[in-house]
Amino acid sequence: MTLPCNSIELAQRLVQFNTIAGSGGERQLLDFLAGLLAEASYSLTFDSYEPDGWSLCARLNPEAGRPALCLAGHVDTVPLGQEEWQMDPFSGLIRGGTLYGRGSCDMKSGVAAMVCAAINMAPSIGGELVLQIYGGEERGCLGSFHLARRRTLLNNVQAVVVGEPTGAMPLVGHKGALWLTLTARGKTAHASMPEMGTSALATMLPAAYRLLNYKPGGEHHYLGTGTCVLSTLHSGLNSNSVPDLASLTLDIRTVPGLDHESICKDIAALAGPGISISKTLDIQPVWTDPSNPWVQQVLSSYAKMVGHPAPIASVQFFTDAAALRTTLPDVPVLIFGPGSSSQAHKVNEACPTEQIVFMEQMYRHIIKDWYKNNGTLKSAD
């Protein structure tokens, strides 16, 4: 990789790192990016959210003490799946103007575009620019929540762009997520003598039935309504024993105004006695008022680039923006990156290279406008 940074070449290189959970590839990829960012005068902080899980915070001019812009994204990916790929998922193959491979869409192309914009714009910036690159997003934003607790690494940040795949269209929010595990316990016995045991499954099934049509409510003009899905049900180890354990998982998506603790109480009441409940994920919804002046400026830049205004839109899935909101509750956040969300997690995952180039240009515009407005743009890009 040579400077100036080429976003397509960098996206190819990032896809070639295996960053599936447990692969150990997160740190290798982040070490590679750290080398590029250090060459562009960024100060680097590695953060370990678990023994083999890593994130990276890069800061340009951290001593500036002026309002800072933060670009954020993740480099971990989901597994390959059982279906056979048509190409090596770690090759970074480009064919017909499309980059293929695991993570090409979700979201190594977005990270590549952000990193290249941050590196190529660095000589023009007199203020502080923050770039945060996370691991563990696919398992509940582990890296971003852990890094966000290091509050000093977000000092002065007044606006955030998260580069998740949005079809290269700026979005202003996403739903929250509440994942619950319901557990019933019983007493095992031989299935030929069920009276000697207590079936945990018999306790769980009526609770599951009562929860089938549960809806958390809430309504938001752009995010829609809250949803609840019964996602897994497990019980027993063999067919000739009374099961002494049963578990049911719920995936609940929420909109602003819904209280997660109240939802948990509703679930407990419907589940009834004999059922314990634990949280495995609790992520609040993210929403930024589209009338925010910075958002309006980004939307204006987008309209000039593409020749038409962007609709006010959001996504259903959660992102690392939720973790940043825990530390920066009043800071405007945009979700804006290359690739279609419909490609995320799929076999033969792909991202159009023209969107990678477009998004680097957009990130450059966002950076330029931010530091120009704050009086810390040293020269024209």
N, C-alpha and C positions, 0 to 999 in steps of 0.2 A: 504494500500500500504506500503510495507516494502522495505528497502534498502538492497542490491542493487536493483535498479529499474528494473522491468520486463515489457518490452514493450508491450507484448500481454495483460497482466493484465491491464496495464495503458490504452491501447486503448479501452478495454472493458469498463473500468470505464468512460472514456470520452464520449463514445457513450451514456451512461446512463444519461448524462446531456442533457436537451432539450435546444439547443442554436439556434433555429429558431428565426428570427428577431421578436422582440416584446415579446418574452417569458421571458425575464429577466434572462436567464440562462447563458449568457456570463460571468457576474461577478462571479456567483457561481462557474463555472468551473475554472475561472482564480484564484479565491481564493484558490481552491483546489490545483492547480498546484503551486501557490506561496508558499504554505506550504511545498511542497516537495523540491522546489528550495531553499527556505530559509534554510532548513535543510542541504543542500549541499553547504552553504556559498555564495549563489548568493544574490546580492543587487537587490532590486525590485522597480520598478516604474510603477504604474498604470496610464493609460491615458484614459480619457473619451472623445470620439469623438462625442457623443450626450448624452442626459440625461440618457438613459438606455443602452448605448453602450460602451464597454470597450475593451482595449488592455493592454498587459503586456510586459514590457521590463525587462529582467533579465540579470545581468552582473556579471561575475565572475572576480575578481581581477581588478576592474575598474581603480585602481590607477597605473596599470602596465605601461601604456604609451607606449606599443609596438603594432605592427600591430595585429589587432584583426580579428577573423573569426566571421561571423554572421550566425546563423541558424534562419530561419523564416517560419512562417506558420499561418494559421487561424483556428479558432474553430467554427465560425458561420456556419449554414447550411441553405439550402433552405427548404421550407415547404414540407410536406409529400406527397402532390398530392392527387388526387381524387380516384385513384385506391386503392383497399384494399391490405394491406400488409399481407404476409403469417405468420409474426411473429410480436411481439411487437417491433416497430422501435427504442425503447429506452431500450431494454433489454440487448444489448451487447452479444447476443447469438453467441456461436461458435459451428459450426456443420461441420463435415467433413473437418477440417482444414481451415475453412472460418469464418471470423467475419462478422456478419450481423448487420444492423441498419443504421439509418440516420446519415451520417457523417463518417461512417466506412471507406469509401474510400476517400471522399472529406471533410476534410482531417485530421480527428482525429487520424488515424493510423500513418500518417506522423508526426504529432505533438508528439504523444506518443513515436515514435522511436527517434525523436530529443531530447525530454526531457530526456529520459532514457540515451541516449548517453552522453548528457551534464552533467547529474548527476553522472553517473558511471565513467566518465573520469575526473571529477572535481579535485580529489586529485592529479592527475598527471600533472595538468596544472599550469604553473607559469605566463603565460600571460593572457590577457583579452579575454574572450569568451562572445559573446553577443547572447542572445536568445530573439527573438521578436515574440510574439503570439498575433494575431490580431482578432478583431471582425469586422463585417461589410464588409468582402471581397465580399460576394455574392451580395451586393448592390452597387458595384463599388469601392471596396477597400477603404472604408471609414476609417477604423481603421488604415491601414498602411499609407495612405496619411497624416492623422492627426498626427500620431506618427513620421513620417519622418520629419515633420516640427520642431520637437524638436531635432535640429541638434546635440546637445551635446550627445544625447543617441546613436549616431552613430559615435562618435569620434573614430579614429584609425581603423575603419572597412576597411579592404582591400580586402575582398572576402565574397560572400554571397551564401548560399544554401537555396532555397525555396523548401519545402517538398511537393509540390502538387503531385497528383497521376500521375506517368509517367510509370507505369509498372515496377518500380524499375530500370529504365534506365536513365542515365544522359542526359539531354537536354540543349541546349545552347541558346534558345531564344523562344520568342512568338510574335504573331502579336499585334499591337496596336488596340485600339477600340475608335471609335468616334460615340457617340449616339446623334442624332439630333431630335428635335421635331419641326415640321412645323405646323404653325397655321394660319387658315383663319377665318376671322370674317365677319358676315353679319348682317342682320336685320330680326328678326322673324316676322311671320305673320301666319294667318290661311292658311292651305294648299289649301283651296278652293279659296283663293284670293292671289295667289303667287305674283301677280303684286304689292302687298302692302309690300313685303319683299325683302330681298336679300339673296340668298342661299349661305352660306359659303361652303357647299359641292360642289356646282357647280363651285366654285372657286378652290377648292382643287383637284377635280378629274382630270382636265387637267394637273395640276402640277404633280400629282401622275403618270399619264400616261407618261409624259416626263421623269420622273425619273426611270421608270421601268427598263430600260437597261443601267442605269448609272453605270460605273465602274471607281473607283478612279485611276486605273493604277498601276504603280510600278511593279517591279519584283525583287525577291530575290532568290538566288540559293537554299536556304533551306526553307525559309518561304513562297515561292510562290508569289502570286499576291494579290493586294488589292481587297476587295469585298464590295458589298453594297446590303443590303436586306431591302425592304419595309416591316416593321414588324407589325405595327398596323395602323388601320384607324378608327377613331371614329367621329361620327357626329350626332347631333340631340338627342332629348329626347323622342319624340313620333312621330307617323307616320302621324299625321294630322297637323303638323306645319312645316313652312319653317325653316330649321336649321340655327341658327345664329352663330354657332361655329363648326369648323372641325379641327381635328388634325391628323397628319401623323407622324409616327416615323420611323427613319432610323437607321439601325445597320450597321456601316461601319467598316471594319477591314483593317488595314494598315500594310505596311512593311517599313523597313528603307528606307529613301529617299523621302517618301511622306510627304508633308507639310499639316497639318490639317487645317490651316487657308486657304490655297489655295483650299482645298476640300470644305470648307464652302462657299467660293466665287463661286465655280462651281455649288454647289447645289442651291444657291440663284439665279444664272443666269437662271438655268433650271426651277426653281419653278416659277419665274416671279413675277410681281407686285401683291400686295394684300396678300402675304404670308410672315409671320415673322418666323424667325428661332432662336432657342435657343439650347444650348448644355446641355445635361444631364450627359454626361460622355466624358472625353477626356484623354485617356491613350496612351502614346507613345509605340511603339514596343520596345522589349528588344532583344538585340543580343550581344553575347560575341564571339569573335574570337576563334575558337577551338584551334588555335596555342598558346594561352595564356599559359605560363608555369604552372600556378596553375591548369588550366583546364586539361592540359596534364597529370599532376600528378594524378588527380582524375580519369581520363580515364584509366591510367595505373593501379591504384589500383582496379578499376572495372574489368579490363581485367584479373587480377590475381585472383580475387574472382570468376568469372564466367567461366573462361577458354577461352574467346574469346573477341575481341575488341568491343567496343560500336560504332555503326554507328553515324555519325554526324546528329543530328535530332533536331526538334523543335516541338512546339504545336501551335494550332490555337487559343485556348482560352487565355485570359489574366490572370495574376497572380499579387500577391503583389510585385513581382519583379519590376514592373513598378513604384510603389511608391518609392521604395528604389533608383531606378535609378534617380529620380528627385533630390535627395540629393547627391547621389554617382554616377555621370555620367560615370566615368571611371573605376569603380570597376567591376571585373569579377563576373558574376552571373550564377549559375547553377540551373536548375529546376529538382528536383531529389527526388522521393518519392514512397512509396508503393501504390499499387492499380492501376487498369486500369481506365483511364479517361472515358472509355465507361460506367463505373458504376456510375459515378458522376450524382447526381440529380435523379437517377432512383428509382422506387419502389423496395423494397427488395435489396437495396444497399449493397454491400459486398466487402470485401478485404481479400485476402489470408493471413493467419497468417505467412506463411513462408516468405512472402515479408516484413512483419513488422520486423521480426527477422533479415532478410538480411539487411534491410535498417538501423537498429540500428548498425549493424556491419560496414556498409559502413560509416555511420556518425562518428563512432569511428575511423575508418581509416583516414577519412578526418581531424578530429580534431588532431589525433596523428601526422600525417604528417605535418600539418600546424605549430604546436607548436614546433615540432622537428626542422623544417627548420628555425624557428625564434629563436631558442635557449632557449625556455621557457618550454620545456617538462621536468618535474622534474624527472619522472621515467617511465619505460616501463609499458604499460597497461597490 
